[in-house]
Amino acid sequence: MIFMFGIFSPSLLFFVSLWIQITVSSPTSWDILFYFLISICICVVFTLSLAIYGALTKNKPLLQGIPLSLVASYLLIFMYADICLLYTSD
């Protein structure tokens, strides 16, 4: 269970933070890019904090899930970007 938390929590945090930022304000194209970058920074900071916590507590399943979370996060970010390009293209 901790392994799954290490994998999916950073990417879920990315999408939740991006969704909240977009729904709170009415963004334009440059605002969405700015919110996208903020969400990526939040995801990276959260992943690093999980890595530090896992190392300090010697939690091996959490430490094994963190590298996979980066892969899952990048895949979800690219899928989100592809969907956004699909809907914005003419």
Buried (B, 14 or more C-beta within 10 A) or exposed (E): EBBEBBBBBBBBBBBEBBEEBBEEEEBEEEEBEEBBEEBBEBBBEBBEEBBEEBEEEEBEBBBBBBEBBBEBBEEBBEEBEEEEEEEEEE
